[in-house]
Amino acid sequence: MEGKRSGKDLTQGSMMRHVINFSLPMLIGNLLQALYNTVDSIWVGNFLGPAALGAVSVSFPIIFVLLSMIMGITMATTILVAQYMGSRQTDMVKKTINNTFLILSVSAIAVSILGILFNRSILRLINTPEDILVMASSYLNLFLAGLIFMFGYNTISAILRGLGDSKTPLSFLAIATVINIILDPLFILGVGPFPRLEIAGAALATTIAQAISFIISVIYLNRKGDLLTFNIRYFKFDRELTKKTVKIGVPAGIQMSVVSVGMLVVSAIINSFGTQTVASFGMASRLDQFAMLPSQSISMATSAIAGQNIGAGKDENVKQAVRWSTIFAVGIAAVITLAAQLAPRALLGLFTSDSELLALGEHNLRILSLAYIPSAVMFITVGLLRGAGDTFPTMIFSITSLWVIRVPLAKLLSGFPSLGADGIWIAIVTSAVISMLMSRIYYATGKWKEKNVIGRPSGDQHLVVSD
């Protein structure tokens, strides 16, 4: 690795500056990712109508369920790479990278096949209205066919984040977003030589954009240096590394699965209120996605900073990073909440001009936006715990907030005629508050300090870093 820039040392200097410098590229990247996903909804909602918009909306919880366990492994990769980098264990960084590529390549193919085979059955299971079921299945089939490209890109991004580089993945994603924006109308509407595929066209545009992003990221890795070389011949199964990856990734994956399945069950309750409610929630949830992005981005920065500092044994730096991360995330969430309360219609107008749908979405967003601040606090705390490799408690938080609070409360409250679908939105806000309280109480115990998953390095191994 001599002479090669492999990342950034996040154990030295101002933690406030690291939080800002690491979070900003990730925030821009996550905004692009949200735009990437939302463009489909904007084109579909405006040109194909509320039913097609509802079809896209019901597809996302299913996608999240299928992705959850894989994303847990991706998260484990960031943590392991960050902690090995913090402890200067160069060889283990490289082994982690190669082992992860092997695990995720096999997993991506399996998830794609399962999703394509069973998505229509799942759509029926969650009470998808019959008038949008065929469209939703068509969208899912094409989206899932390109899943390996999404996994590949996300794996490479996770590795780079663990190495302290949050900027490079941004350029890959920016290219993919622009391609998706260009291709969406061409395939949806059938412009020029392109076939008119309607809702399936949105999924095809996304798949093509993801494939190009993945190819570019692979080319980058192969030019980066030996540590980051992407070559199938180097993919080797390492039993001990896999155990560590599973130890971190499975609880994280279960947590995400619990969240995803919880979303799926809540979606089934929402779907029972009809296509208009499904479409209005779809619009509000797209805006939720943007609203949560700053705190999610800062949370991911917190994970990388915490991972390196815990690997280096610098717990005081971790506390400073959490303090600054919380201040920034809550401040931004407060501003976004105010905007959602004062001008929801202006935001929702991006998706539709249907006055009835706008009125319904405006009402929903005013309730749902009350979850932004507690969610911001929770994201930062969970970011620290993930960076420490302490993912089991976060799984418990998710199970409790979703299955003990959100799902039963949504079912109960939505059954009251005076509340209807509002009961679902109230349950979502309530569960966010409960999750925030649980995460902060656990953080205060300090047990995360004991969770260095890699152990201390033997000897003075050198890993080249660069600011």
Helices and strands as residue ranges (DSSP letters): H 15-47, H 50-86, H 90-125, H 130-145, H 147-162, H 168-189, H 199-224, G 226-228, G 232-234, H 239-271, H 275-311, H 315-342, H 344-348, H 355-368, G 369-371, H 372-388, H 392-399, I 400-406, H 407-414, H 422-445, G 447-450
